[in-house]
Amino acid sequence: MNKAAEQSLQGLRERIDAVDQQLLQLLAQRMALVAEVGEAKHVLGLPIYVPEREAAMLAQRRAEAEVLGVPPDLIEDVLRRAMRESYRSEKDTGFKCVNPSAGPVVVVGGNGQLGKLFVQMFRLSGYEVKVLGRQQWADADALLKGASVVVVSVPIATTSAIIADLKGRLDHGTILCDLTSIKREPLAAMLDAHSGPVVGLHPMFGPDVSSFAKQLIVVCDGRQPEAYGWLLDQFALWGAHLKPSTPQFHDEAMALVQAMRHFTSFVYGNHLMAENADVRELLAFSSPIYRLELAMVGRLFAQDGALYADIILSSQTALPMFRRYLQRFESALQLLEKGDREGFIQAFGAVADWFGPFAQQFLKESRDMLLVANDRRHLG
């Protein structure tokens, strides 16, 4: 090997290491400033996520990067990753209490994973929080007395029965809400059990999120939105995005977004097992897109089977939709059995036309995700 070239390379690597150390110092400074921002937002009662501020800042940094000859996508990737940590650390400073005069918040099922998350968030906002679990049910009346909010966070299969058991136990002004992934049945049960404010909520995230920033909560009005408005304001302060919906539209959408995807992932995972596929070898042969798809299937089986059984079986529209899906799968299979290449291309084109501009949008979004997935691969 050329000795001079080897020394030159080593020198360049050392200079890169020095620049990386400077980057670390700058990131540490940024995180310290973020902590101060979090404290200021807490005092002012501002949400941790302000989309207009984020968009304007990223646009400015992209323009500055282009002037310096730095790829704009690079600086946006770095800043978005830094901001994710920022949102997480801002949560540690707590949040302003939107309604300081509110009575206790009671989380029914607050010992469960999602329930624990909401218990934590309410406590970070300065509310008195009580947990009503199976062990505390004998003291339910005492725990519920004077509650400003009662949040029902229990398995889908028991939600309506638990709500029914709350009948006659709540003060008229208490806000009753649930966190179930279906909305028609629980909302109807809450309206029957309680004459005061009622709202159906569906957090579209799991209990492992590090921050509510940019997380979606679907909101289905039940009764007296003016009375529970402050509760939604508190969610927004946590950084959540609130999406209003009717219970019927929500459940129909969830049949496609949740039940359909979970069920097809279950079937594919079951098929891989039945075929005795070697997952390690499949990963070795997978490009980033197939690795990501395999990861999304495998992710399902790292979680609670009872939860997904409840999600799928609780959907009133899921089973007929699965049967329609099976019919369409069989129709597509017939194209292959007949070797109908033109028929396949025609069907493909019809679906592409139906997706319209979303196809290109999803292509770009998936490309960005694939780049991240590929960056994290270690081929040693």
N, C-alpha and C positions, 0 to 999 in steps of 0.2 A: 504494500500500500504506500502511496505517496505520503511521505512524512509531513511535508509542508501542508498538504491538503488536509491531512488528519488533524494537525494542530489548528488549522483555520476552522475546521468544523467544530472542534472542541471549544474554541473561543466563541464561536457563534452560539453554540448551545448554552454556554455560561451567560452570555448576554441576554439570551431569551429567558433563562432562569431568573435573571435580575429583573427583567421587565415583568415577569409573572409575579415576582414578589412585590413589585410596585402595585400591580393590579390588586393583589391581596390586601395591601395596605389601604388602597382607595376603596375597596369594597367594605373593609372594616369601618372606614370613616363614614361611608354611605349608611351602613347599618346603624351606626351611632346616631346619625342625623335622623334616620327613620324613627328611632326610639323617641327622640324629642318631638317629632311630628305627631307620633301616636299620643303622647301626653297632651300636646296642644289640642288635638282633635277631641280627646276625652273631655277637656275643659269646655271646649266650644260646642260639643255635641254634634260633631260632624261625622259622617260615615267614613269607614276606612277605605272604601272604594268609591272614587269619583270618576266616572267614565270620561267626562269631558276633559279633566285634568290629565288623565293618562293618555288619551288620544292626542292632545295638543303637545305634550311632552315628547311622545314617541315620534310624532311628525317632525318636531324641531330637531331631535337627535338624528333622525334619518337624513335630514337635509344637511346637517353639519358633517355627518359621516361621509356623505357623497362628495362634499368639498375636499375632504381629507384623503379621498381615495380608498376609504374603508367601505366594504359592502354594507349598504343600509340594513339588509336582513340580518347581518351579523350583530350589529349594535342593538337591533330590536330584540333578537334572541337573548342576548346577554341581559338587557334591561328587563325583559319580561321575566326571566328567571330570577333576577334580583328582586323584582317587585313581588314575586310570589313569596319570597322569604320576608319581604317587608310587611306584607299583609299578615303573615303568621306572627311576626314579632310585635306588630301593632296591637294584636289581640291580647298580648300579655299585659298591656298597660290597662286593660279594662275598657269599658264603654260608659258613656253618659247614660244615666237612667232617664228614659223619656217620661215616665210617669212616677215621680218620687212618692206620690201619695197613695200609690197602689198597695193593696194588701198582698198577702203571700201568693206566690205562684205554686200551684200543686201539680206535680208531674206524676200522673198515674202510669206506672211502669217505668219510673225514673231510675230503676236499677238495670234496665236493659241498655244496650249499647247506644241506640239513638236517643233514648230518654236521658242517659247520662250526659250526652253532648248538650242537649237543651238545658239541663240542670246547670251545667258549667257556664253556658252563655248567659243565662239569667243571673247567676251569681256574679259573674264578671261585670254585669250591669248594675249591681247593687240591690237587686231584689231579694227578699226573703224567699227561699225556695224550700218546699217540703216534698218529700218523696212518698208516694202511696203505692206500695207493692203488695204482694200477696200476704206477706207477714204483717203488714200494718192495716189490713182491711178491717180488722175488728175495731180499729180506732178511726175509721174513715170519716165519720161524722165530725169528730173533733178536728181532724186534719183539714177537712174541707171548709170548715166554718170561717167565714170572712175572707175566703180566697178571692182574689181579683181575676185570676186566670186558672183554669183547670185544663191541662194538656193531657190528652189520652195517647199514650205511646205504648201500645201492646200489640201482640201478634194479630194479624188480620182476622184469623178464625175466631178470636175471642172479643174483638173490638165492639161489636154491636151489643153483646151480652154485658160487657163491662159498662158501656154507656147506659144501657137500660138500668143497671144497678145504681147509677148515679141519680136516678129520678127521685125528686123530693129532697135531695141532700144539699142542693146548691142554693146560694143566695140568688135572688132575682137578677142582680147586677153582675154576677160572675160571668166572665167570658168562657164559654166551653168550646174547645177545639180539639181536633185529632190530627195525627201525623201519618195516617194510613195511605197506602198507595192506590186505594180505590176510594171513590168519594160519594157515589150515590147512596149506598146503603148506610155508611157511617153518618153522613150528613142527615139523612132521614131519621136515623136513630137519635141523633143529638137534638133535632128539632122536636122530637116526640118527648124526650126526657127532660128538656129544659125550656122554660119560657123566656129566658133572657137572651143575651147576645150569643150567637153561634157562628162559627166559621170553620170550614174544612180546609186543612192544609196538607200539602204533599211536598216535603223536602225532596228534591230530585238529586239527592246525594246520599252517601253512606256515612256512618258514624266516624269514619277514619279521616275525614277532611280536616286539614290543619287550620282552615279559615273559612268563614262564610263569604268572603269576597268573591263576587261573580257567580256564586252558587244560586241555583234557581229554586224558588218556593212557589208552587202553584197555590192560588188562593180561590176557594169557592165560597161565595157568600151564602150565609144561611139566614141570619137575622140581625138587624141593628148594626150595620157597618159603621155608623157614627160612634158606636160604643166601643168597638174593637179596633178602631183606626189607630190608636196609639200603639197597639201591639204590633201592627204591621210597620209602623214607623220605627219601632225598636229593631225589627228584623232588618229593615233597610239600613239602619245605623250600623248593624253588624256587617254590612256589605252585601247582603243578599239582594237578588233581583226578584221582584214579585210579579208573577204572571197570573192575572185574573182569568177565570174560566168557569163555565157551567159544569156541574157534576157529570152530566151526560157526556159532554164533549171531552172532558178530562178522561173519563173511563174508556171511551172509544179510542182516544189517542193512545192511552196507556196499553190497550190491547195490542197495538202495533209497535209502540216504542219499547215496552217492557216485556209483556207476556210472549209476544211473537219472537223477539230476539232471544229471550232466555230459553224458550222451548226449543228453538232451532239449534242453539248452542248445546243444550242438553242432548238432543238427538245426535248431533255431530260427535260430541264427546263419547256417547254410547257406541256410535259406529266405530270410532277409532279403537275403543277398547275391544269390541267384538272382532275387529280385524287384526287384533293383537299388534297394532302399529308400535314401532319403536320411536318414542317421542324424541329421544336424543338424536337419532338419525334423521328424523324429520326436520329438526332444527338445523342440523348440519347441511341439509339440502335446501333450506328455505332462504329466499331473498327476504329483505326487510318486510315487504307487504305480507308475505305468507307467515312470517314469524309473528308479526303483529296480530294477524287473524287467529293464529294458533294460540297466542297468548290470551286473547280475549275469550276464547273458548275455555282454556285452562283456568282462567281467572274465576270463572263461574264455580268450578269444583273446589276452589280454595275457600269457599264460603259455606253458609249454612243451608243445607238442602231443604230443611223445613220452611225456611223463609221463602225460597223460590217456589216450593210446592204451593205455599199460600198465595203468592203473587199470581201464579199461573191459574190455579184452580179457582181463585176468587173472582176472576174476570168472567162476567156473564156472556161476553161476546167472543171470548177466546176460542172455545171449542169449535163453533161453526166456522170461525175464520181459519183455524188450523186445517179443517176439512177442505175448505176452499183452496188453501195453499197446497194441500196434497193433490188435489185435482189438477192444479196448474203445474205442479212438479211432474205429474204423470203425462200431461200434455206436452211439456218440454221434452220429456224422455222419449215420447213417440217421434219427435223430430229427429232425435239421434238414432232411434231404431230404424227409421226409414232412410237415414243418411241424407236428410233434407237440409243441405247446407244453406240454400237460398232461403228456405223457410226460417231457419235459425237467424240468419242475418236480418231478415225482414222483421222478425219478432224483436230482435235486439234493437233495431232502429226505432221501432215503435216505443219501446221503453225509454230510449235515449231522448226521443222527442218529448215524452211525457215529463222527464226530469228537467228538460230545458236548460236554462242557465245554471241551475243548481248542480248539474253534472260537472261543469268547469269549476264552480266554487268548491265542490267536494274534492275534485282532483287536486286543487291547490292546497286545501286544508290537509288532505291525507299525505301529500308530498312533504309538507312541513313536519308532520308527525313521524313519517318514515325516516326523515333525516335525523331526527332526535333518536329514534330507535336504533338506527344504524350507528350513530355516534357512540352509543352505549355498548355496542357489541365488542367483545374481547375475543380475538381469534388466536390467542396464544396456544 
